[in-house]
Amino acid sequence: MNASHEIKYDANGLIPAIVQDAGTNEVLMLAYMNAESLRLTIETGETWFWSRSRRELWHKGATSGNVQTVVEVRVDCDEDTLLIRVQPAGPACHTGNQTCFYRTMQVEF
């Protein structure tokens, strides 16, 4: 990530982070980062997030072993959303599914 980017955090100090499998381009999950979790992600090369429910930092895979090795960090055109491209060591979802987006809504177009 180019240091010239001015990341725009929301009023709670958070920025959405879309996590994508760098090999398949599948979207794995959406989580939130604060400045500390982004710094840890860049420093360690593995994803760190801010848990809004537990109000604490969490290292993805610390408990499950399903760490996400960072390949690239991108910022969108408005600089208010991140795309974290990773090599996953296992499922992204706490349910055991590869992706958190495994359910399809029944809608008519």
C-alpha positions as CSV (number, residue, x, y, z in Angstrom):
1,M,0.0,0.0,0.0
2,N,1.3,3.4,-0.9
3,A,1.9,5.5,2.1
4,S,0.5,8.5,0.3
5,H,-3.1,7.2,0.7
6,E,-5.1,9.0,3.3
7,I,-7.3,6.3,4.8
8,K,-10.7,7.6,5.8
9,Y,-12.0,5.9,8.9
10,D,-15.6,6.4,10.0
11,A,-16.8,8.2,13.1
12,N,-15.9,5.1,15.2
13,G,-12.4,4.9,13.8
14,L,-13.2,1.9,11.6
15,I,-12.9,1.1,7.9
16,P,-14.6,-1.8,6.1
17,A,-12.1,-4.5,4.8
18,I,-13.2,-6.9,2.1
19,V,-11.1,-10.0,2.2
20,Q,-10.6,-11.8,-1.1
21,D,-8.8,-15.0,-2.0
22,A,-5.9,-13.9,-4.2
23,G,-5.8,-17.2,-6.0
24,T,-9.5,-17.6,-6.9
25,N,-10.8,-14.0,-6.5
26,E,-13.6,-15.3,-4.3
27,V,-14.8,-12.8,-1.7
28,L,-14.2,-14.5,1.7
29,M,-15.5,-12.1,4.3
30,L,-16.1,-8.5,5.3
31,A,-14.6,-7.3,8.5
32,Y,-13.6,-4.0,10.0
33,M,-10.2,-2.5,10.7
34,N,-9.0,0.3,12.9
35,A,-5.6,2.0,12.6
36,E,-4.0,-0.6,15.0
37,S,-5.3,-3.7,13.2
38,L,-4.3,-2.2,9.8
39,R,-0.8,-1.5,11.2
40,L,-0.6,-5.1,12.6
41,T,-1.8,-6.5,9.3
42,I,0.9,-4.7,7.4
43,E,3.6,-5.5,10.0
44,T,2.8,-9.2,10.4
45,G,1.6,-10.1,6.9
46,E,-1.5,-11.7,8.4
47,T,-4.9,-10.2,8.8
48,W,-6.0,-8.5,12.0
49,F,-9.4,-6.9,12.5
50,W,-11.4,-5.0,15.1
51,S,-14.3,-6.9,16.6
52,R,-17.2,-4.6,16.9
53,S,-19.1,-7.0,19.1
54,R,-16.2,-7.8,21.5
55,R,-14.6,-4.4,21.1
56,E,-11.1,-5.9,20.8
57,L,-8.5,-6.7,18.2
58,W,-8.5,-10.2,16.7
59,H,-6.0,-12.0,14.6
60,K,-7.8,-14.1,12.0
61,G,-6.9,-17.7,12.6
62,A,-5.4,-17.3,16.0
63,T,-7.8,-19.9,17.4
64,S,-8.8,-21.9,14.4
65,G,-5.4,-21.9,12.6
66,N,-7.1,-20.6,9.5
67,V,-4.8,-17.6,9.1
68,Q,-4.9,-15.4,6.1
69,T,-1.5,-14.5,4.6
70,V,-1.7,-11.0,3.0
71,V,-0.7,-10.8,-0.6
72,E,-1.8,-7.2,-1.3
73,V,-3.7,-4.4,0.4
74,R,-5.8,-2.1,-1.9
75,V,-7.8,1.0,-1.1
76,D,-10.8,2.1,-3.1
77,C,-11.2,5.4,-5.0
78,D,-12.9,7.1,-2.1
79,E,-10.2,5.8,0.3
80,D,-12.9,4.5,2.7
81,T,-12.8,0.8,2.0
82,L,-10.0,-1.7,1.9
83,L,-9.6,-4.8,-0.2
84,I,-7.3,-7.3,1.4
85,R,-6.1,-10.0,-1.0
86,V,-4.9,-13.1,0.9
87,Q,-3.8,-16.7,0.7
88,P,-6.1,-18.4,3.2
89,A,-4.9,-21.4,5.2
90,G,-8.5,-22.7,5.6
91,P,-12.1,-21.6,5.7
92,A,-12.8,-17.9,6.4
93,C,-16.2,-18.3,8.0
94,H,-16.6,-19.3,11.6
95,T,-19.3,-21.8,10.4
96,G,-16.6,-23.8,8.6
97,N,-17.6,-22.5,5.1
98,Q,-14.8,-21.4,2.8
99,T,-16.5,-18.0,2.5
100,C,-18.9,-16.1,4.7
101,F,-21.0,-15.4,1.6
102,Y,-22.3,-19.0,1.2
103,R,-26.0,-18.2,1.3
104,T,-28.1,-16.9,-1.6
105,M,-31.0,-14.5,-1.1
106,Q,-34.1,-15.5,-3.0
107,V,-35.0,-12.4,-5.0
108,E,-36.7,-11.8,-8.3
109,F,-35.4,-9.4,-10.9
